[in-house]
Amino acid sequence: MAAESRRLIILALIANALIAVTKFIAAGISGSAAMLAEAIHSVADTGNQLFLLRGDTVSRYAANVTHPFGRGKAMYFWSFMVAVVLFVGGSVLSIFNGWQRIQHPDSHESTGLIFSLGVLAVAGLFEVFIALVPALRMFNKMRGTKSAWRTIKESKDSALVIVLFEDSAAVVGLVIAATGLILTDVTGSGFWDGMASILIGVLLGAVAAVIAKEMSSLLIGESASRTDRTAIRVAILSVGEVHHVERLLTMQLAPHQILVTADVAFDEGADEVPAIELVEASIMEAVPDASRIFIEPVHQ
């Protein structure tokens, strides 16, 4: 799954880089604030993919003395930075440009409308088929029978969540930009162009807020998903020498790394050392992402 997430990031990076260039060309020809907002949006998305690639690379570094549990949380830090870039580099600039356009809604000349709409259509195809469709396939595979929102809330794969949100917002943003261009051309007023830019900015701000909330929770030490916690508890209790589990604590160290600590009571007379080894093996078989396991025997 980690390799699939990296592939998803690279696909989104290629798509957004190509789209950003064409949008800037269209913005220069049409003079549209909405098109410029979309170009800024694509630049922000391109930078975000680079952040995610950096996070993925650092998170793979081996554990050492200063980072005994590895650097898996680097992925969550760089994912949080995506929210910052989306807000500052995308939302704020788009809203500012749109407001400036509304403040000065001078007469609009129909310049490059067909070309601009063509660029948006091509950008939409790139967004949907290169980035969004692969992300949705991966998301649905992970989701199973759970609801989409619950899956997003419980997902520890920050790359998948961000690509999914970014590309969904990108498609909606393209529709808003196209609507703004058409209304501006029909009415001859730059007001609609500016309003489209502001709406794109609000959309990016909303996406940034959701990503920031989810990533901050993972960054400061969120537990493993309910499904994984249940599987770990069942795995412990499946060992014959285990009497009961007094306390089970988990922490998500990275998208595919879980820290597990448990206070376990063993049956009277059980040999604790081999029993602990059996518990650890049972946990790793049930939840392969459990990369750090610490079992503390407690006496009844």
LODO-489210 format. One record per residue: residue in three letters; x, y, z of N, C-alpha, C, O in turn. Coordinates in pm, whole numbers, padded with zeros to 5 digits, always signed. Example, Ala and Ser with C-alpha at 12.3 -4.5 7.8 and 13.67 -1.06 7.14 Angstrom:
BEGIN
ALA+01319-00569+00780+01230-00450+00780+01320-00330+00780+01424-00332+00846/SER+01285-00225+00708+01367-00106+00714+01290+00003+00787+01341+00114+00804/
This chain:
BEGIN
MET+00083-00120+00000+00000+00000+00000+00086+00126+00000+00048+00227-00059/ALA+00204+00121+00066+00293+00237+00068+00341+00271-00073+00349+00388-00109/ALA+00374+00169-00152+00419+00191-00289+00306+00252-00373+00331+00336-00459/GLU+00181+00209-00348+00068+00264-00422+00048+00411-00387+00014+00491-00474/SER+00068+00447-00261+00052+00586-00220+00156+00674-00288+00124+00784-00332/ARG+00279+00627-00296+00385+00704-00362+00355+00720-00511+00376+00828-00568/ARG+00306+00615-00573+00269+00623-00715+00157+00724-00734+00156+00799-00833/LEU+00064+00728-00642-00048+00823-00648+00004+00967-00642-00042+01053-00716/ILE+00101+00991-00553+00159+01125-00539+00228+01168-00668+00212+01282-00713/ILE+00305+01076-00727+00379+01109-00850+00283+01139-00965+00306+01233-01041/LEU+00176+01061-00977+00077+01086-01082+00013+01224-01064-00004+01298-01161/ALA-00021+01258-00939-00081+01389-00912+00018+01501-00940-00020+01607-00990/LEU+00146+01479-00910+00249+01579-00935+00261+01608-01086+00265+01724-01127/ILE+00266+01504-01166+00277+01521-01311+00155+01594-01366+00168+01688-01445/ALA+00038+01551-01324-00086+01613-01374-00093+01760-01337-00123+01843-01422/ASN-00065+01794-01211-00077+01933-01166+00028+02023-01230-00001+02139-01259/ALA+00148+01973-01251+00252+02053-01315+00213+02089-01458+00228+02204-01500/LEU+00164+01991-01533+00121+02017-01671+00002+02113-01675-00004+02203-01759/ILE-00091+02093-01584-00211+02177-01580-00175+02320-01544-00231+02414-01601/ALA-00083+02339-01449-00046+02474-01406+00009+02557-01522-00026+02674-01536/VAL+00093+02496-01604+00152+02568-01718+00043+02615-01814+00042+02731-01856/THR-00048+02525-01851-00153+02561-01946-00248+02666-01888-00296+02753-01961/LYS-00275+02658-01759-00365+02757-01697-00303+02896-01695-00372+02995-01717/PHE-00173+02905-01668-00107+03035-01669-00110+03096-01810-00126+03217-01826/ILE-00093+03011-01910-00101+03061-02048-00241+03114-02076-00258+03222-02134/ALA-00342+03038-02034-00481+03080-02055-00512+03206-01976-00583+03294-02026/ALA-00460+03217-01854-00484+03336-01772-00421+03459-01837-00479+03568-01833/GLY-00302+03442-01898-00237+03554-01964-00313+03600-02088-00319+03719-02117/ILE-00371+03505-02159-00446+03541-02281-00581+03603-02248-00621+03702-02309/SER-00652+03545-02149-00788+03591-02118-00792+03705-02018-00889+03781-02015/GLY-00687+03718-01935-00689+03819-01830-00788+03787-01719-00828+03877-01645/SER-00828+03661-01706-00929+03620-01610-00870+03596-01471-00770+03526-01455/ALA-00934+03657-01369-00892+03635-01231-00923+03492-01188-00846+03432-01113/ALA-01035+03437-01235-01071+03300-01201-00970+03201-01259-00932+03104-01193/MET-00927+03226-01382-00826+03139-01443-00694+03151-01371-00623+03052-01352/LEU-00659+03274-01329-00536+03293-01252-00546+03220-01118-00448+03161-01073/ALA-00665+03224-01055-00685+03153-00928-00665+03003-00949-00606+02936-00864/GLU-00715+02950-01060-00699+02808-01089-00552+02774-01116-00505+02667-01077/ALA-00479+02866-01182-00336+02844-01206-00261+02840-01073-00175+02754-01052/ILE-00293+02934-00983-00231+02936-00850-00265+02807-00775-00181+02749-00708/HIS-00390+02765-00789-00436+02641-00726-00349+02523-00772-00306+02442-00691/SER-00323+02515-00902-00244+02403-00956-00098+02411-00911-00035+02308-00887/VAL-00045+02533-00900+00092+02549-00849+00100+02502-00705+00194+02432-00666/ALA+00000+02542-00625-00004+02499-00485-00012+02347-00476+00056+02286-00394/ASP-00096+02286-00560-00108+02140-00560+00022+02072-00600+00059+01969-00544/THR+00093+02131-00698+00222+02075-00741+00323+02080-00626+00393+01982-00601/GLY+00328+02194-00558+00418+02206-00443+00381+02107-00334+00467+02052-00266/ASN+00251+02086-00317+00205+01993-00214+00249+01850-00241+00283+01776-00149/GLN+00249+01811-00368+00296+01676-00402+00445+01661-00370+00489+01555-00327/LEU+00522+01769-00391+00664+01764-00355+00680+01751-00203+00769+01679-00156/PHE+00594+01820-00127+00596+01805+00019+00569+01660+00058+00637+01604+00144/LEU+00468+01600-00006+00433+01462+00027+00544+01364-00009+00569+01268+00063/LEU+00612+01389-00122+00725+01303-00160+00838+01316-00059+00902+01217-00023/ARG+00862+01439-00013+00964+01460+00090+00927+01386+00218+01011+01320+00279/GLY+00801+01399+00258+00756+01329+00379+00768+01180+00366+00809+01112+00461/ASP+00733+01127+00249+00742+00982+00227+00886+00935+00236+00915+00829+00291/THR+00978+01015+00179+01120+00977+00182+01175+00978+00325+01240+00882+00367/VAL+01150+01086+00398+01202+01097+00535+01142+00991+00626+01210+00937+00714/SER+01014+00960+00605+00947+00863+00693+01007+00723+00680+00984+00638+00766/ARG+01083+00700+00574+01144+00568+00553+01282+00556+00618+01340+00447+00620/TYR+01335+00666+00671+01467+00660+00734+01465+00560+00851+01365+00548+00921/ALA+01575+00491+00868+01584+00391+00975+01589+00459+01112+01633+00573+01124/ALA+01545+00387+01213+01551+00439+01350+01696+00455+01393+01784+00379+01352/ASN+01721+00554+01477+01855+00575+01533+01843+00621+01677+01735+00616+01736/VAL+01955+00666+01734+01956+00705+01875+01863+00823+01901+01789+00824+02000/THR+01866+00921+01813+01782+01040+01833+01637+01018+01794+01548+01089+01841/HIS+01612+00920+01707+01475+00887+01666+01456+00736+01680+01455+00664+01580/PRO+01441+00688+01804+01436+00543+01827+01315+00474+01765+01319+00353+01741/PHE+01209+00548+01737+01091+00488+01674+01084+00521+01525+00979+00504+01462/GLY+01194+00570+01469+01195+00607+01329+01141+00748+01309+01115+00820+01406/ARG+01124+00787+01183+01076+00923+01151+00946+00919+01071+00923+01002+00984/GLY+00864+00822+01103+00739+00806+01031+00647+00927+01038+00574+00955+00944/LYS+00651+01000+01151+00563+01116+01166+00603+01232+01075+00529+01330+01065/ALA+00719+01223+01010+00757+01325+00913+00652+01335+00803+00627+01442+00748/MET+00590+01221+00771+00485+01221+00668+00369+01308+00712+00310+01378+00630/TYR+00336+01304+00840+00225+01384+00890+00262+01532+00901+00177+01620+00884/PHE+00390+01560+00931+00434+01700+00935+00423+01764+00797+00366+01872+00783/TRP+00477+01697+00696+00473+01753+00561+00330+01755+00507+00296+01840+00424/SER+00248+01664+00552+00107+01668+00514+00038+01790+00576-00048+01852+00513/PHE+00076+01824+00699+00021+01944+00761+00066+02069+00685-00010+02165+00672/MET+00189+02066+00636+00239+02180+00557+00159+02198+00428+00148+02309+00376/VAL+00103+02089+00377+00015+02098+00259-00103+02190+00290-00141+02273+00208/ALA-00161+02174+00410-00274+02257+00450-00233+02404+00458-00310+02493+00419/VAL-00112+02430+00507-00063+02568+00517-00048+02630+00378-00090+02743+00355/VAL+00011+02554+00285+00031+02605+00149-00103+02626+00079-00122+02726+00009/LEU-00196+02532+00099-00328+02547+00037-00397+02673+00086-00464+02742+00008/PHE-00382+02703+00215-00451+02820+00271-00384+02950+00228-00448+03041+00175/VAL-00252+02957+00251-00179+03082+00221-00157+03098+00071-00185+03203+00014/GLY-00106+02992+00007-00070+03001-00134-00187+02987-00229-00178+03027-00345/GLY-00296+02929-00183-00410+02909-00269-00530+02993-00230-00576+03076-00308/SER-00581+02971-00111-00703+03036-00068-00689+03188-00057-00768+03261-00117/VAL-00590+03235+00018-00576+03378+00042-00551+03454-00088-00614+03558-00112/LEU-00460+03403-00172-00429+03472-00298-00550+03474-00392-00575+03574-00459/SER-00624+03364-00398-00741+03359-00485-00848+03457-00439-00909+03526-00521/ILE-00872+03462-00309-00972+03555-00256-00928+03699-00279-01009+03784-00316/PHE-00800+03727-00257-00748+03864-00279-00763+03906-00425-00811+04016-00454/ASN-00722+03817-00518-00734+03849-00661-00879+03868-00702-00911+03957-00782/GLY-00967+03785-00648-01108+03798-00680-01167+03928-00628-01245+03993-00697/TRP-01129+03966-00507-01179+04091-00449-01130+04212-00530-01204+04307-00552/GLN-01005+04206-00573-00952+04314-00655-01029+04325-00786-01055+04435-00835/ARG-01066+04211-00842-01142+04210-00968-01282+04268-00947-01332+04342-01032/ILE-01345+04236-00833-01477+04289-00804-01471+04440-00779-01561+04514-00818/GLN-01364+04484-00714-01347+04627-00686-01327+04707-00814-01361+04826-00821/HIS-01273+04641-00915-01248+04710-01043-01309+04626-01157-01235+04572-01240/PRO-01442+04616-01160-01508+04532-01261-01521+04605-01394-01630+04623-01448/ASP-01405+04646-01447-01409+04721-01574-01463+04633-01685-01471+04510-01672/SER-01501+04696-01793-01563+04623-01905-01473+04509-01949-01350+04521-01953/HIS-01536+04402-01982-01462+04279-02017-01472+04253-02166-01580+04257-02226/GLU-01359+04227-02224-01356+04191-02366-01350+04039-02378-01280+03971-02302/SER-01423+03990-02473-01426+03844-02493-01297+03799-02560-01290+03782-02681/THR-01194+03779-02478-01062+03743-02528-01025+03601-02485-01010+03574-02366/GLY-01013+03514-02580-00965+03379-02550-01061+03294-02471-01017+03204-02401/LEU-01192+03321-02480-01287+03243-02400-01284+03096-02440-01273+03008-02355/ILE-01294+03070-02569-01296+02931-02616-01167+02859-02576-01169+02744-02533/PHE-01054+02930-02592-00926+02870-02555-00923+02839-02405-00878+02732-02364/SER-00970+02934-02323-00970+02916-02179-01058+02799-02137-01020+02718-02053/LEU-01176+02790-02198-01265+02678-02167-01203+02546-02212-01220+02443-02146/GLY-01132+02551-02324-01063+02431-02371-00955+02386-02274-00937+02267-02248/VAL-00883+02486-02220-00779+02454-02121-00841+02390-01997-00788+02293-01944/LEU-00953+02446-01951-01021+02392-01834-01071+02250-01861-01066+02164-01773/ALA-01119+02225-01982-01166+02091-02017-01051+01991-02016-01065+01880-01963/VAL-00938+02030-02075-00821+01942-02075-00771+01920-01932-00735+01808-01895/ALA-00769+02028-01853-00727+02016-01714-00818+01921-01638-00773+01842-01555/GLY-00948+01929-01667-01043+01839-01603-01016+01694-01637-01025+01607-01550/LEU-00982+01666-01762-00950+01529-01803-00826+01478-01730-00822+01364-01683/PHE-00724+01565-01722-00602+01528-01648-00634+01498-01502-00593+01396-01448/GLU-00708+01590-01439-00741+01576-01297-00818+01447-01270-00789+01374-01175/VAL-00916+01420-01354-01004+01306-01330-00934+01174-01358-00936+01083-01274/PHE-00873+01162-01477-00823+01031-01519-00680+01000-01474-00645+00883-01458/ILE-00598+01103-01453-00460+01076-01409-00449+01070-01258-00374+00988-01204/ALA-00524+01156-01188-00508+01165-01043-00629+01115-00965-00615+01031-00876/LEU-00749+01166-00997-00865+01137-00913-00912+00992-00922-00939+00929-00820/VAL-00922+00938-01043-00970+00801-01059-00881+00700-00987-00933+00614-00916/PRO-00746+00705-01003-00661+00612-00927-00678+00629-00775-00677+00531-00701/ALA-00695+00755-00729-00714+00779-00586-00845+00719-00537-00850+00660-00429/LEU-00950+00734-00616-01080+00678-00579-01076+00525-00577-01136+00462-00490/ARG-01005+00466-00671-00993+00319-00673-00923+00270-00546-00968+00173-00483/MET-00815+00336-00509-00742+00298-00389-00826+00321-00265-00826+00240-00172/PHE-00899+00434-00264-00983+00467-00150-01095+00365-00133-01121+00320-00022/ASN-01162+00330-00242-01271+00233-00235-01222+00094-00194-01292+00020-00126/LYS-01102+00060-00237-01042-00067-00197-01020-00070-00047-01043-00172+00018/MET-00975+00043+00010-00950+00052+00153-01082+00064+00231-01093+00016+00343/ARG-01182+00129+00169-01307+00158+00238-01389+00033+00266-01446+00018+00374/GLY-01396-00057+00169-01478-00175+00188-01625-00139+00200-01681-00076+00111/THR-01687-00179+00312-01829-00151+00334-01852-00030+00423-01967+00006+00449/LYS-01746+00034+00470-01762+00150+00558-01805+00273+00478-01788+00278+00356/SER-01860+00370+00547-01899+00495+00481-01773+00573+00442-01667+00554+00500/ALA-01787+00660+00342-01672+00736+00293-01616+00827+00402-01495+00832+00422/TRP-01704+00898+00475-01656+00992+00576-01588+00919+00691-01486+00967+00742/ARG-01642+00804+00733-01579+00727+00840-01441+00679+00797-01347+00678+00876/THR-01431+00638+00672-01301+00592+00621-01199+00704+00622-01083+00682+00657/ILE-01242+00824+00583-01152+00939+00584-01108+00972+00726-00991+01000+00750/LYS-01203+00967+00821-01171+00998+00960-01074+00896+01020-00987+00932+01100/GLU-01088+00770+00980-01006+00664+01039-00878+00637+00960-00789+00567+01008/SER-00868+00692+00839-00752+00664+00755-00625+00723+00815-00625+00836+00865/LYS-00518+00647+00810-00387+00694+00856-00295+00723+00739-00180+00765+00758/ASP-00345+00701+00617-00267+00725+00496-00291+00869+00451-00383+00897+00376/SER-00206+00960+00499-00226+01103+00472-00215+01136+00324-00285+01224+00275/ALA-00128+01066+00251-00111+01094+00108-00241+01068+00032-00281+01148-00052/LEU-00306+00957+00063-00431+00923-00006-00539+01026+00025-00610+01072-00065/VAL-00552+01062+00153-00655+01159+00193-00632+01293+00124-00727+01355+00076/ILE-00507+01339+00120-00477+01470+00062-00499+01470-00089-00561+01562-00141/VAL-00451+01368-00159-00471+01362-00304-00619+01356-00336-00665+01420-00431/LEU-00695+01281-00258-00839+01269-00280-00908+01404-00263-00988+01444-00347/PHE-00877+01475-00154-00937+01605-00128-00892+01708-00231-00974+01783-00284/GLU-00763+01711-00258-00709+01811-00352-00770+01795-00491-00812+01893-00553/ASP-00774+01672-00540-00822+01652-00676-00973+01671-00686-01023+01717-00789/SER-01046+01635-00581-01190+01661-00580-01215+01811-00582-01301+01859-00656/ALA-01139+01886-00500-01152+02031-00498-01111+02091-00632-01169+02190-00677/ALA-01011+02032-00696-00965+02082-00825-01075+02070-00931-01095+02162-01010/VAL-01144+01958-00931-01252+01938-01029-01365+02038-01005-01417+02098-01099/VAL-01402+02058-00878-01507+02156-00845-01459+02297-00884-01537+02377-00936/GLY-01332+02326-00857-01276+02457-00892-01280+02484-01041-01303+02597-01083/LEU-01257+02381-01121-01263+02396-01266-01405+02433-01312-01422+02516-01402/VAL-01504+02373-01249-01643+02404-01283-01675+02549-01245-01740+02620-01322/ILE-01628+02592-01127-01651+02730-01083-01584+02828-01179-01644+02928-01218/ALA-01459+02799-01216-01386+02888-01307-01454+02898-01443-01466+03007-01499/ALA-01498+02784-01495-01567+02785-01625-01696+02866-01618-01727+02941-01710/THR-01771+02849-01509-01895+02925-01492-01867+03074-01486-01939+03155-01546/GLY-01762+03112-01411-01724+03253-01402-01686+03312-01537-01725+03424-01570/LEU-01610+03236-01615-01569+03283-01748-01690+03304-01839-01698+03404-01911/ILE-01782+03210-01837-01899+03220-01925-01988+03338-01884-02032+03415-01969/LEU-02014+03351-01752-02099+03462-01705-02034+03597-01734-02103+03693-01769/THR-01904+03604-01719-01834+03728-01749-01845+03763-01896-01865+03879-01933/ASP-01832+03662-01980-01843+03686-02124-01984+03727-02165-02002+03814-02251/VAL-02084+03665-02103-02224+03695-02137-02265+03833-02089-02330+03908-02162/THR-02226+03868-01965-02270+03996-01906-02176+04111-01939-02214+04228-01931/GLY-02052+04078-01974-01954+04183-02000-01902+04247-01874-01834+04349-01881/SER-01933+04188-01757-01887+04243-01628-01785+04151-01564-01803+04029-01560/GLY-01677+04212-01513-01574+04134-01446-01614+04088-01307-01538+04015-01242/PHE-01734+04129-01260-01780+04089-01126-01784+03937-01113-01738+03882-01014/TRP-01840+03871-01214-01855+03726-01206-01721+03653-01207-01705+03549-01144/ASP-01626+03709-01279-01491+03654-01281-01429+03662-01142-01370+03566-01092/GLY-01445+03780-01079-01393+03798-00944-01462+03709-00843-01397+03652-00754/MET-01595+03696-00855-01670+03610-00763-01627+03465-00776-01618+03395-00676/ALA-01601+03420-00898-01554+03283-00919-01420+03261-00850-01397+03157-00789/SER-01332+03360-00860-01201+03351-00794-01217+03341-00643-01148+03263-00578/ILE-01309+03421-00586-01333+03417-00441-01388+03281-00399-01347+03227-00297/LEU-01481+03228-00476-01539+03097-00443-01433+02987-00447-01434+02896-00364/ILE-01343+02996-00544-01233+02899-00550-01146+02911-00425-01103+02811-00368/GLY-01121+03036-00382-01043+03058-00261-01111+03002-00137-01046+02941-00052/VAL-01242+03022-00127-01318+02967-00013-01313+02815-00014-01297+02752+00091/LEU-01325+02755-00133-01317+02610-00146-01181+02558-00098-01175+02460-00024/LEU-01074+02623-00140-00940+02582-00098-00922+02598+00052-00858+02515+00117/GLY-00978+02706+00107-00968+02728+00252-01038+02618+00329-00988+02573+00432/ALA-01155+02575+00280-01229+02468+00346-01151+02336+00342-01144+02265+00442/VAL-01094+02305+00226-01014+02182+00214-00892+02189+00305-00857+02091+00370/ALA-00827+02306+00310-00710+02324+00397-00747+02301+00543-00670+02241+00617/ALA-00864+02350+00585-00907+02334+00724-00929+02187+00760-00889+02143+00867/VAL-00992+02113+00669-01017+01970+00695-00885+01894+00703-00865+01812+00793/ILE-00794+01921+00608-00664+01852+00608-00586+01886+00733-00526+01797+00794/ALA-00585+02013+00774-00511+02056+00893-00563+01984+01017-00484+01939+01100/LYS-00694+01973+01028-00754+01906+01145-00714+01760+01152-00674+01710+01257/GLU-00725+01691+01039-00692+01548+01037-00544+01523+01060-00507+01432+01135/MET-00458+01604+00996-00314+01583+01008-00261+01622+01147-00169+01558+01198/SER-00318+01726+01208-00272+01766+01341-00301+01655+01442-00221+01632+01533/SER-00415+01588+01427-00448+01478+01517-00348+01364+01505-00305+01307+01606/LEU-00310+01331+01381-00210+01226+01360-00072+01270+01407+00006+01190+01459/LEU-00042+01398+01389+00091+01449+01423+00117+01446+01573+00230+01420+01616/ILE+00014+01473+01654+00036+01479+01799+00014+01344+01868+00026+01335+01990/GLY-00017+01240+01791-00020+01107+01851-00156+01042+01855-00208+01014+01963/GLU-00215+01017+01739-00346+00952+01733-00330+00801+01747-00230+00743+01704/SER-00430+00738+01807-00425+00592+01822-00448+00524+01688-00489+00587+01591/ALA-00423+00394+01684-00453+00316+01566-00604+00313+01545-00680+00348+01635/SER-00647+00274+01428-00791+00271+01399-00862+00172+01490-00800+00082+01548/ARG-00993+00190+01502-01073+00100+01585-01061-00044+01537-01055-00137+01617/THR-01057-00061+01405-01044-00196+01349-00913-00261+01391-00911-00377+01429/ASP-00803-00185+01383-00672-00239+01421-00665-00265+01572-00608-00365+01616/ARG-00723-00175+01652-00721-00195+01798-00797-00322+01836-00753-00398+01922/THR-00910-00343+01772-00988-00463+01800-00911-00588+01758-00910-00688+01831/ALA-00848-00582+01642-00772-00698+01592-00654-00729+01685-00623-00846+01710/ILE-00590-00626+01737-00477-00646+01829-00525-00710+01959-00462-00803+02009/ARG-00635-00661+02014-00688-00719+02138-00727-00865+02118-00697-00950+02202/VAL-00794-00894+02007-00834-01032+01978-00712-01121+01961-00711-01236+02006/ALA-00607-01068+01896-00484-01146+01876-00418-01180+02009-00367-01291+02027/ILE-00419-01086+02101-00359-01111+02233-00437-01218+02307-00379-01312+02362/LEU-00570-01205+02307-00654-01299+02381-00657-01437+02318-00697-01535+02381/SER-00614-01445+02191-00614-01576+02123-00501-01666+02172-00503-01787+02148/VAL-00404-01608+02240-00292-01688+02295-00342-01760+02420-00397-01698+02511/GLY-00322-01890+02424-00379-01973+02531-00336-01933+02671-00414-01947+02766/GLU-00212-01884+02687-00161-01851+02821-00213-01717+02874-00192-01685+02990/VAL-00282-01639+02790-00330-01507+02832-00460-01521+02911-00554-01587+02867/HIS-00463-01457+03028-00585-01456+03109-00675-01339+03071-00794-01357+03046/HIS-00617-01218+03066-00692-01101+03020-00596-00986+02988-00478-00991+03024/VAL-00646-00885+02920-00569-00765+02887-00614-00653+02980-00731-00614+02978/GLU-00522-00603+03060-00558-00495+03152-00560-00359+03083-00650-00277+03107/ARG-00461-00335+02997-00455-00206+02928-00389-00223+02792-00288-00291+02779/LEU-00449-00159+02691-00393-00163+02556-00382-00020+02505-00482+00052+02498/LEU-00261+00022+02470-00238+00156+02417-00172+00144+02279-00083+00061+02260/THR-00216+00225+02186-00157+00225+02052-00132+00368+02007-00198+00461+02053/MET-00037+00384+01916-00011+00513+01854+00031+00491+01709+00111+00403+01679/GLN-00025+00572+01620+00010+00563+01479+00141+00639+01457+00144+00762+01466/LEU+00249+00567+01428+00380+00629+01407+00398+00678+01264+00474+00771+01238/ALA+00328+00615+01171+00336+00648+01028+00216+00580+00963+00147+00502+01027/PRO+00190+00610+00835+00074+00547+00770+00069+00395+00785-00039+00337+00793/HIS+00186+00330+00790+00186+00185+00802+00279+00138+00914+00347+00036+00903/GLN+00281+00215+01023+00360+00178+01141+00279+00209+01267+00235+00323+01286/ILE+00261+00109+01352+00183+00126+01475+00267+00085+01595+00331-00020+01595/LEU+00266+00170+01696+00328+00138+01825+00222+00074+01914+00113+00128+01930/VAL+00255-00042+01972+00160-00114+02057+00224-00140+02193+00333-00195+02202/THR+00156-00099+02299+00198-00134+02434+00077-00194+02505-00034-00142+02494/ALA+00100-00302+02579-00013-00369+02645+00032-00428+02779+00139-00487+02791/ASP-00053-00411+02878-00036-00478+03007-00122-00604+03003-00244-00596+02995/VAL-00055-00719+03008-00124-00847+02989-00107-00936+03112+00004-00953+03163/ALA-00219-00991+03158-00215-01086+03269-00216-01228+03212-00304-01265+03133/PHE-00117-01307+03254-00108-01445+03206-00163-01541+03311-00173-01507+03429/ASP-00198-01662+03265-00249-01763+03358-00143-01798+03461-00023-01791+03434/GLU-00188-01834+03578-00095-01870+03686-00012-01991+03643-00065-02092+03595/GLY+00118-01979+03662+00207-02087+03628+00258-02083+03485+00342-02165+03446/ALA+00208-01987+03403+00253-01976+03264+00394-01920+03258+00430-01833+03337/ASP+00473-01970+03165+00609-01920+03144+00597-01790+03064+00564-01793+02946/GLU+00625-01677+03127+00595-01547+03068+00677-01515+02943+00625-01456+02849/VAL+00805-01552+02942+00890-01514+02828+00841-01575+02696+00820-01501+02601/PRO+00824-01706+02688+00771-01761+02561+00627-01715+02535+00586-01703+02419/ALA+00550-01690+02641+00412-01644+02623+00411-01505+02559+00329-01478+02471/ILE+00501-01418+02603+00511-01284+02545+00550-01293+02398+00497-01219+02315/GLU+00642-01383+02366+00683-01401+02226+00565-01448+02141+00549-01405+02026/LEU+00482-01535+02197+00364-01581+02124+00264-01467+02102+00203-01457+01996/VAL+00250-01381+02203+00160-01266+02193+00208-01171+02083+00129-01126+02000/GLU+00338-01143+02082+00394-01052+01981+00376-01109+01840+00341-01036+01747/ALA+00401-01239+01825+00384-01303+01694+00238-01299+01650+00208-01278+01532/SER+00147-01319+01745+00005-01317+01713-00040-01178+01668-00119-01164+01575/ILE+00011-01075+01735-00023-00937+01699+00029-00905+01558-00044-00850+01476/MET+00155-00940+01531+00214-00909+01401+00144-00982+01287+00135-00931+01175/GLU+00094-01102+01316+00021-01176+01213-00115-01110+01186-00159-01102+01071/ALA-00180-01063+01292-00313-01003+01277-00306-00863+01219-00391-00825+01137/VAL-00205-00785+01261-00190-00646+01216-00044-00626+01174+00039-00589+01257/PRO-00012-00649+01047+00127-00636+01000+00187-00497+01023+00309-00483+01031/ASP+00102-00393+01033+00153-00257+01055+00206-00236+01197+00270-00135+01225/ALA+00180-00331+01286+00230-00320+01424+00381-00344+01424+00427-00458+01434/SER+00457-00236+01412+00602-00247+01395+00679-00238+01526+00794-00281+01532/ARG+00618-00183+01630+00681-00172+01761+00584-00226+01865+00477-00169+01886/ILE+00621-00337+01931+00531-00402+02025+00601-00420+02160+00712-00473+02167/PHE+00537-00375+02266+00591-00387+02400+00483-00447+02490+00378-00386+02513/ILE+00510-00567+02540+00416-00636+02626+00470-00637+02769+00581-00684+02795/GLU+00390-00586+02862+00428-00582+03003+00342-00682+03079+00220-00664+03087/PRO+00403-00787+03136+00322-00885+03212+00280-00825+03347+00359-00759+03414/VAL+00158-00849+03384+00109-00805+03516+00061-00929+03591+00016-01026+03531/HIS+00072-00922+03723+00038-01038+03803-00097-01016+03872-00126-00907+03922/GLN-00176-01120+03872-00311-01110+03928-00307-01109+04081-00412-01100+04145/
